[in-house]
Amino acid sequence: MTTNEQYHADPAVSASHLKEITRSPYHCWARYINPDRKPVEPTAAMQLGTLVHTAVLEPDELLQRYAVAPDRRTKAGKEQAERIAAEGLEPVSEADMALALGITASVRNHPAAAALLAHGKAEQSFWWDDLQTGLRCKCRPDWYQGSTIVDLKTCTDASPAAFASSVVKFNYHIQAAHYMTGLHGAGRFVFIAVEKTAPYAVAVYELDHAAMALGRTMRENAMDVFATCKAADLWPGYGDTSVQTLSLPSWATKISTTPIQF
């Protein structure tokens, strides 16, 4: 079985590459391709996300990977955290562990979410050659049951309107299209959205036809850009060869007609 570290070390094109290249090819190169890039140190949010994913999707692995440490602001707490790390476990706070367990209970008690996670396997790695560009691609679904890809997203607001905005902001539709392209046997890509604060409300979403079509188009465009940049070994930023004319956004040009009251 491919480990998470082995998967991320492989240079094949992932959804993360494609989402980053929509920002600019330079950002994609700097983060994923630059041979002199420094390892990305996981943020507190990233570490918490990994803890939550383990608790929800791989509960049998939770205590094999993590151990609760006391307040690390004290000398005794720091020493215990160091002992835990020396044993090959990751020390986490009581608050973060409680949060992960609370989210897990909420997801597992949600009928639609629980049904999706009743069968399948977490963190499987897949590779394929893209028919459009010939580039080697990869994906690692949170959960895959052979016909449905399940992606667990923690968020501040899991309501339909808020999560739809998150899809656009974080390019989740590109991710869905990338995974569906690689896993030909999958017929559905479903999000389990769960809020990070109590009561850890859960919602289960599937993108409509228009959203998936847009995701596929954006993925294809991103793959073309990636292939072109890779072939030329040129990874431009927002504009590298000329001075650009900049216009203000439309909202900034609106002049108030409300009379001033004295």
N, C-alpha and C positions, 0 to 999 in steps of 0.2 A: 504494500500500500504506500502510495506517495505521501510523504509528510507535507505539512503546510510550508515548511522551509524549502523543501525540494521543489515544490510547485512554484513558489514565488521566485526561486532562483532561475527557473527555466525562462529563456528569452522569448518564448512564443507570445503572440499578441493576445492580450487579455481584454476584458471589458474595461478594466481600469486604464489601460493604454488608450483605448478609444475615447473614453470620457475625458481624459486629460488632453488629448490632441484636439478636441473641440475647443479647448481654451486657447491653445496655440501649439504648433509642433515643438517649439522650443521648450515649453513646459513639460511636454511628454518626454523629450530627450533628456532634460535635466533630471527628471525624477526616475526614469526607468532605463535609459540607454547609456548615458554618459559613463564611460568606464571608470572615471575618477569620482563618481558620485559617492557621497558619504551615506552609510546606512541610515535609514529613516528611523529615528527614535520614536517608538510608539507614544502617543499622547495618553493622558489619563482617560480621555473618552474612548480611544482605540482599545486600551487595555480593558476598560469596563465592557466594551462591546464584545471582545473575545471571551471574557468571563461569562457574559449573558448567553452567548451562543453555545458555549460548552454546557452551561447549566440546562438550557432548553433542549438542545439537540443531541448532546452526548452526556447525559446525566451520570452514566457509569464512570466517566472519565473525570468528573469534577474533582473528587478528592484525590485523584491520582496526579492532578496538575496543580491544585491550589490548596492553600492552608491559611486559615485566619490568623493574622498577627495582631497584637495589641497596638495601641497608639505608638506609631514610629517616631513621634516627636520626643519621646523620652529615651533615655539611654537604654533602659531595659527592653523597650519595644524595638529599638533599632537592632539590638543584639539578637533578639528572638527572630526578627525578620531575616537577619543574616544567617541564622542557623537553618531556617526554613529554606532559604535559597540554596544553601550548601547541600541540602538533601534533595535538590532537584525540583523543588516545588516553587510556585510563585506565591509570595505572601500578598494577601489582600486584607483590607479592613473589614471589620464586622459589618459596617454600613453597606459596603459594596456587595458582600456576600448575601446580606439580607435582601438587598435590592434584586440581585440575580435570582434568588429563590422566590421572591415575590412575583417577579415577572414570569418565571417558569410556571408557578402555580396558576397564574392568570391565563397563560397561553394554553396550558394543558386542560384547564377547565372550560375553555371556549369550545363549543361543539364543533364548529367548522375547522378551527385550527387543529384541534385534537384529531379529527378525522384525517386531515392531511398528513399528520405526523404518525399515524397509527402503523403505517408500513413504509419502508424505505430505509435509506442510509444517509448519514451525514458526511459532508466533506470528501466526496469522491472527485478525483481529477480526471479531466478528459482533454484530449488533443485531437486536432484535425487540420487538414490543409484546406484553406479557403479557396473555393472554386473561382471566385472573382479575381483575386490577386495572386494566388499561389502561396500566400504567406502561411506559415505555421501558426495556428491559433490554439488557445486553451481556455478552459473555464473550470471552476470548482464550485458547484452549487452547494448552498447551505444544506439542502435536503433534496434527494431525488428518489422517486419511487418507480421509475421506468416509463411512466406516462406523464407525470406532473413534476415540474421543477418548483420547489418552494424556497422563497427567499425571506429570511427573517430580518425585519428592519425595526430598530428601536427609534423612537421619535418623541418629540414633545407634544405633538397633537396628531392623533390617529384618525381624526374625523375625515370624511370623504374630501371636502374642499382643501383641507390642510395637507393631506397626503398627496392629493393630485398636484399641489404646488411643489411638494418635495420631489415628486417624480420628475418634474421639469427642471427644478433647481439642480438636482444631483444626477440627471440623465439616467434615471432608472429604466426608461424605455429603451435606451441603447443597450444597457446590460441585458434586459429581457430578450431583445432581438439577437444579441450575440450568443447567448446561451441556447436559444431555440434553434439558431443556425447550426450550432455544433452538435446538439443532441437531437438527431433526426427522429428518434422514437418518442420524443416528448410532444404532447399535444397542447400543453397548458403551462403557463408561467404564472404562479400565484404568489402574492405578497402576504405575509403575516406582519401587520404593523402593530406594535405594542408601545404604549407610552411608558416613559422612564420614571414617572412619578405615580404614587398611589392615587387611585386604585388600579393602576396598570391596565387601563382599558385596551381591549384588543379589537382589531378589525381585520377582515380578510378581503383582499382585493385582487381582481384580474383586470388588466387593461383592456379597453374596448378595441374594436377593429381599427379605428382611426389612429389611436395611440400606438398600437403595435406597428401599423404601417409607417407612421412617422419614425418610430424607433428603427425599423429596418432601413429606411432611406438614410437616416442619419448615420447608422452603422456603416452602410455601404460607402457613403461619402468619406467617413473617417478612415475606413480601410484604404480607399483610394489615396487619400492624403498621406497616410502612413507609408504605403508602398512607394509613392513618388518621392517622399523625403528620404526613405531608406535607400532607394536606388541612387539618388543624387548625393546622399550623405549630407544633406542640407536640411536644417531644422529651424526655419525662421520663427520669429516671435510675432508681435502684432503688426509689424511692418518694418523691414530692415533696409530698404533701398531708397526710400524717398520720404520727403516731408509730406505729411498727410493733413488735409483740411479737416478741421473738427467743427461739427455743428452741435449746438446745445440741444438737449432733449426737449421734446415738445412742451412738457410741463413747465420748463424754465422760461419759455417765451410768452407765457400767458400773462397779460397785464391786468391787474385787478381794476374793475370799473366801479367798485363800491366807493361811494363818496366818503370822504373823511368827515367824521363828526367832531365838532368842537364844542 
